[in-house]
Amino acid sequence: MASAAEAEHEVKETAVIIVGGGPSGLATAACLSNLSIPYILIEREDCVASIWKKYAYDRVHLHLAKPFCQLPLLPIPSSYPTYLSREEFVHYLNDYVSHFGIKPIFRQAVEAAEYDEVAGKWNVKARSYHHEAIKEYSSRFLVVATGESCDPFWPEMEGLQSFNGKVLHSTQYKNGEKFEGKSVLVVGSGNSGMEISLDLANSAAKTSIVVRSPIHVLSRSMINMGLVLLKYLSLDWVDSLLVIMSKIVYGDLYKYGIQRPIEGPFAMKDKYGKYPVIDVGTYQKIKSQEIQVLPRIKRITGTNVLFEDGKEYVFDAIILATGFKRSTKWLKGDEYLLDDDGLPKPNYPNHWKGLNGLYCSGLVRKGLYGAAMDAQNIAHDINTMLYKT
């Protein structure tokens, strides 16, 4: 019988190690399970899909219709609405975990993953949050499924540390109830920033949003129509059509402080990972001046914020909807698959497979639909490799 010390340093072996328990990791686990391939799923949080369960604001909904958001092998039930709320999507993910018997190892932060060329295996070391112990794992295949939304990104802004009001990242924001009657500045004009601004305005906050770069504004129906048309038309044709429709519906956005990019919405998403803004009511609030659009911040002093146009305003709170940083510095020896930001180097659609049994899932900036495709490709490839041997 092994001693306590030996058990503490025991190396758990399996065919596949998945790092990350978000939708990408869950989809990969389900596809592997369907092929009877053993795996271990390591997750640093205390639950699956922590972004959805713990770090999303209350009003968030899926922007794409449910066929584009469901994970492999288990469709979203027909009884669910076209655009799921956070609660409905979390319920679906919980059912998904139960259906496929996915049992992640929680509170394990990966500190190192390195390929042993002699043994032909990946050695993974993870620190347990429970008692600071290092756990060791070994597998022939390693899947990086840490997701597009990993660690909150806090931008550097002159004077931000001196701001006398409340500063939150969007992952800390839940709703606008506490901000009623207060002057709030939202930094970041992506979908999160636009929706949080809408939520604040609906909660009677004096809302402003910084729009630092050109953005496309589309409706849900436009974006979903575009996704369907991409099956039959070129990306350039679809982009041109969407821009025309946006101009017809939303008119001249420049007079509200918003510029349209020169490149089309899908082209920008593919090239830079920049999603178009899917309007769910924010545009009308901007048009009615219930939400004020402001340019780039120049400097913050106390509660005063100076902008590049020379105007200065006083705010009670700043909410940073500035996205996430992705890092896989714990991955050792990979020069082929992932870059310094933790994103794939190979171009789509060959982005998901590296060397020596290394894979990545959900990192190609194609949302839940892309994560589902990655998971199926990875499981099929691993199954083929195992069958060959």
Secondary structure, DSSP 8 states (H G I E B T S, - for coil): ---HHHHHT-EEEEEEEEE--SHHHHHHHHHHHHTT--EEEE-SSSSSSHHHHTSS-TT-B-SS-GGGT--TTS---TTS-SS-BHHHHHHHHHHHHHHTT---B-SEEEEEEEEETTTTEEEEEEEETTT--EEEEEEEEEEE---S--EE-----TTGGG--SEEEEGGG---SGGGTT-EEEEE--SHHHHHHHHHHHHTT-EEEEE--S---EEEHHHHHHHHHHTTTS-HHHHHHHHHHHHHHHH--GGGGT----SS-HHHHHHHH----EEESSHHHHHHTTSEEEE--EEEEETTEEEETTS-EEE-SEEEE---EE---TTEES-SSSB-TTS-BSS-TTSTTB-STTEEE-S-SS-HHHHHHHHHHHHHHHHHHHHHH-
